[in-house]
Amino acid sequence: MVDHPAVNISVHTDIWCSAARQLEPGFAVGHTGCVNVITPRESGWDFSGFGQPRGSKLSSTDRVQAIDWLDRNTIVEGVRSGKVLLMDVRSRDSAIRILHGKGIHHARALGSNQVVIAGTKNQSATEPYIRFPDYASNDVIRGFDVSRSLVVSGAPNGTLQVFNSCTGEEIDRQWALLPGDRGWRQEASVKSLSFVDRVGRKNSPHLLVAAGNELSGWC
């Protein structure tokens, strides 16, 4: 393992999101108006992927607030306005692939040829392969992740929704609960959530949920 110094990114736009690269070191960063790739080198970090690429379909005011990797060379970019783009990091060319219609909050790759988009509920201009009709739309989604056949979203009111990624069907709905003076009480704020692999149990998804000031594990 090689230790790298902390990254100090000096840019003139806000940073909204980031995602680790698949199969090799590095990560992508979403800004207002651009997406940049940072890779490690022996003595630090390589910022050669910084700047607005010539083939970009982003305007200077587009807020990239959702990002993920489809594979080691392809980035999914979710823009607040509703555009979803794919960018090839080798050529830095990008193309608009989906028009969601309204704000996008999260984008997660499900394998190398499928992506799940979460945002404000709205009729998409691009017909999706799968819809999630029971998804409770919110202006703010406090957590979203996918794992194999599961999709989970969290809401500020404490709701956790679990969906089948193959059918879009809601298979469970729970509340994030915290211990109180008289047993368990409902917590009105899910801050974030993420699937993790447990040691020795890679095929058994484990969900970590941050709600209030507690971090809890869900099997």
C-alpha positions as CSV (number, residue, x, y, z in Angstrom):
1,M,0.0,0.0,0.0
2,V,1.3,3.4,-1.0
3,D,0.4,6.4,1.2
4,H,-0.5,9.6,-0.7
5,P,-0.7,13.1,0.7
6,A,-4.1,14.8,1.2
7,V,-5.7,16.4,-1.9
8,N,-6.0,20.1,-1.9
9,I,-8.2,21.0,-4.9
10,S,-8.1,24.7,-5.8
11,V,-11.0,25.3,-8.2
12,H,-13.3,28.2,-8.7
13,T,-16.5,26.1,-8.7
14,D,-18.3,24.2,-6.0
15,I,-17.6,20.4,-5.5
16,W,-20.8,18.4,-5.2
17,C,-19.9,14.8,-5.4
18,S,-17.2,12.2,-5.9
19,A,-16.8,8.5,-6.7
20,A,-13.9,6.0,-6.5
21,R,-12.7,4.5,-9.7
22,Q,-13.3,0.8,-10.4
23,L,-10.4,-1.7,-10.4
24,E,-7.7,0.9,-10.1
25,P,-6.8,3.9,-7.9
26,G,-8.3,7.3,-8.5
27,F,-11.6,9.1,-8.3
28,A,-13.9,11.4,-10.2
29,V,-15.1,14.7,-8.8
30,G,-18.3,16.6,-9.9
31,H,-18.2,20.4,-10.0
32,T,-20.4,23.1,-11.4
33,G,-19.7,22.9,-15.1
34,C,-17.3,20.0,-15.2
35,V,-16.2,16.6,-14.1
36,N,-12.6,15.9,-13.3
37,V,-10.5,12.7,-12.8
38,I,-7.7,12.5,-10.2
39,T,-5.3,9.6,-10.2
40,P,-2.4,8.8,-7.8
41,R,1.2,8.8,-8.8
42,E,4.4,8.0,-6.8
43,S,4.9,11.4,-5.2
44,G,1.4,12.7,-5.1
45,W,-1.6,13.1,-7.4
46,D,-2.1,13.6,-11.1
47,F,-4.4,16.4,-12.0
48,S,-3.9,16.1,-15.8
49,G,-7.6,15.2,-16.1
50,F,-8.6,18.6,-14.7
51,G,-10.4,21.3,-16.7
52,Q,-13.3,21.4,-19.1
53,P,-12.8,18.9,-21.9
54,R,-13.5,20.0,-25.5
55,G,-16.2,17.4,-26.0
56,S,-18.1,18.2,-22.8
57,K,-21.9,18.7,-23.1
58,L,-22.0,20.6,-19.8
59,S,-22.6,24.3,-19.6
60,S,-20.8,26.5,-17.2
61,T,-23.9,26.5,-14.9
62,D,-24.7,22.8,-14.9
63,R,-24.4,21.4,-11.4
64,V,-23.0,17.8,-11.5
65,Q,-24.4,16.5,-8.2
66,A,-24.4,12.7,-8.9
67,I,-21.5,10.7,-10.2
68,D,-20.5,7.0,-10.5
69,W,-18.4,4.7,-12.7
70,L,-20.0,2.3,-15.1
71,D,-16.6,0.7,-15.7
72,R,-12.9,1.7,-15.4
73,N,-13.2,4.2,-18.3
74,T,-16.8,5.4,-18.3
75,I,-18.3,7.9,-15.9
76,V,-22.0,8.6,-15.3
77,E,-22.8,12.2,-14.6
78,G,-26.1,13.3,-13.1
79,V,-26.9,17.0,-13.5
80,R,-29.3,19.0,-11.3
81,S,-31.3,20.1,-14.4
82,G,-32.2,16.5,-15.3
83,K,-29.5,15.5,-17.8
84,V,-27.6,12.2,-17.4
85,L,-24.3,12.0,-19.4
86,L,-21.7,9.4,-20.0
87,M,-18.1,10.4,-20.3
88,D,-15.2,8.4,-21.7
89,V,-12.1,9.3,-19.5
90,R,-9.7,8.3,-22.3
91,S,-11.0,10.8,-24.9
92,R,-12.8,13.1,-22.4
93,D,-15.8,13.1,-24.8
94,S,-19.3,13.0,-23.3
95,A,-22.8,12.5,-24.5
96,I,-26.3,13.1,-23.1
97,R,-28.0,9.7,-22.7
98,I,-31.0,10.4,-20.5
99,L,-33.3,13.4,-19.9
100,H,-34.9,12.9,-16.5
101,G,-37.1,16.0,-16.6
102,K,-36.2,17.4,-13.2
103,G,-33.6,17.4,-10.5
104,I,-31.2,14.4,-10.1
105,H,-29.8,13.7,-6.6
106,H,-28.1,10.3,-7.0
107,A,-26.8,8.0,-9.8
108,R,-25.5,4.5,-9.1
109,A,-24.2,2.0,-11.6
110,L,-25.7,-1.5,-11.4
111,G,-23.2,-3.5,-13.4
112,S,-21.6,-2.1,-16.5
113,N,-24.8,-1.5,-18.6
114,Q,-27.4,-0.3,-16.1
115,V,-27.7,2.8,-14.0
116,V,-30.3,3.7,-11.3
117,I,-31.2,7.4,-11.1
118,A,-32.9,9.0,-8.1
119,G,-34.4,12.5,-8.2
120,T,-37.5,14.6,-7.9
121,K,-40.4,12.5,-9.1
122,N,-41.2,13.6,-12.6
123,Q,-42.2,12.1,-16.0
124,S,-38.9,11.3,-17.6
125,A,-38.4,12.5,-21.2
126,T,-36.4,9.2,-21.8
127,E,-38.4,6.0,-21.3
128,P,-36.7,4.0,-18.5
129,Y,-36.2,0.2,-18.6
130,I,-37.6,-0.1,-15.0
131,R,-39.7,2.4,-13.0
132,F,-40.1,2.5,-9.2
133,P,-43.7,3.6,-8.8
134,D,-43.8,3.5,-5.0
135,Y,-40.7,5.6,-4.6
136,A,-41.5,8.5,-2.3
137,S,-40.1,11.5,-4.1
138,N,-38.5,14.3,-2.0
139,D,-36.7,17.4,-2.9
140,V,-33.8,16.2,-0.7
141,I,-32.8,12.5,-0.7
142,R,-30.6,11.8,2.3
143,G,-29.0,8.6,1.1
144,F,-29.2,6.2,-1.8
145,D,-27.3,3.0,-2.8
146,V,-27.6,-0.2,-4.8
147,S,-26.3,-3.7,-4.2
148,R,-26.9,-6.5,-6.6
149,S,-30.7,-6.9,-6.7
150,L,-31.5,-4.2,-4.1
151,V,-32.0,-0.4,-4.2
152,V,-32.4,1.6,-1.0
153,S,-33.3,5.2,-0.5
154,G,-33.6,7.3,2.6
155,A,-35.6,10.4,3.4
156,P,-35.4,13.3,5.9
157,N,-38.5,11.9,7.7
158,G,-36.7,8.7,8.7
159,T,-38.1,6.5,6.0
160,L,-36.0,3.7,4.4
161,Q,-37.4,2.2,1.2
162,V,-36.1,-1.1,-0.2
163,F,-36.8,-2.0,-3.8
164,N,-36.1,-4.9,-6.1
165,S,-33.8,-3.5,-8.8
166,C,-35.0,-6.1,-11.4
167,T,-38.7,-5.2,-11.1
168,G,-38.9,-1.8,-9.4
169,E,-41.2,-3.3,-6.8
170,E,-41.0,-2.0,-3.2
171,I,-40.2,-5.0,-1.0
172,D,-39.9,-3.2,2.4
173,R,-40.3,0.1,4.1
174,Q,-38.8,0.8,7.5
175,W,-38.1,3.6,9.9
176,A,-34.7,4.5,11.2
177,L,-35.1,4.2,14.9
178,L,-32.9,5.4,17.7
179,P,-32.9,4.5,21.4
180,G,-34.7,7.0,23.7
181,D,-35.6,7.5,27.3
182,R,-38.6,5.1,26.9
183,G,-37.3,2.6,24.5
184,W,-37.1,3.2,20.7
185,R,-38.3,6.4,19.1
186,Q,-38.6,7.4,15.5
187,E,-35.8,9.5,14.1
188,A,-36.8,12.2,11.6
189,S,-33.6,12.4,9.7
190,V,-31.7,9.9,7.6
191,K,-28.4,11.6,6.8
192,S,-26.7,8.9,4.6
193,L,-26.6,5.2,3.9
194,S,-24.3,2.8,2.1
195,F,-24.0,-1.0,1.4
196,V,-20.8,-2.6,2.6
197,D,-19.2,-6.0,2.2
198,R,-18.7,-7.9,5.5
199,V,-15.5,-9.8,5.9
200,G,-16.0,-13.4,4.9
201,R,-19.6,-12.7,3.7
202,K,-19.3,-10.9,0.3
203,N,-22.6,-12.2,-1.1
204,S,-24.6,-11.0,1.9
205,P,-25.2,-7.2,1.6
206,H,-25.0,-5.2,4.8
207,L,-26.5,-1.7,5.0
208,L,-25.0,1.1,7.1
209,V,-27.4,3.9,8.0
210,A,-26.5,7.2,9.6
211,A,-29.5,8.7,11.3
212,G,-29.4,11.5,13.8
213,N,-26.2,11.0,15.8
214,E,-26.1,7.2,15.4
215,L,-24.7,4.7,12.9
216,S,-26.5,1.4,12.7
217,G,-26.1,-1.8,10.6
218,W,-29.0,-3.4,8.8
219,C,-28.8,-7.0,7.3
